[in-house]
Amino acid sequence: MRWLTVFAEFVLVPVLVVAAVWCWHNGIRTTAFKPQGEVPAFTATRYIGPWLAGCAVLATGVVGVAAVAPAAAAPVDAVPDHRTHPVELSWQDLLPPQLNCLLSTGWAAFCLEIPLP
């Protein structure tokens, strides 16, 4: 699996970057018009959507490879589990402190009919 990550980081990303730059340059066309009579000279810039969209897709691919490659390179057992016993969680541990405070009082047990632990 590590060879795939090296390939993605050192071969695929530069190819995607070069292709994105190529798409960007093809997506912007500049045309210069000469003056004609009383009309002054001007430069028009035309943005070609499909080329710019292709550049955006390739840039997203670069970001995706950069995000996924480190996770794919790390073996599953890289982070050891140092817990000696499994952690027991209850549904009350998942509540925000404000609501947990209400549940620890008799108000919640009375109004919501939730038994207290």
Secondary structure, DSSP 8 states (H G I E B T S, - for coil): -HHHHHHIIIIIHHHHHHHHHHHHHHHEEEEEE--BTTB--EEEEEE-HHHHHHHHHHHHHHHHHHHHHHHHHS-GGGS----SS-----GGGGS-HHHHHHHHSHHHHHHS-----
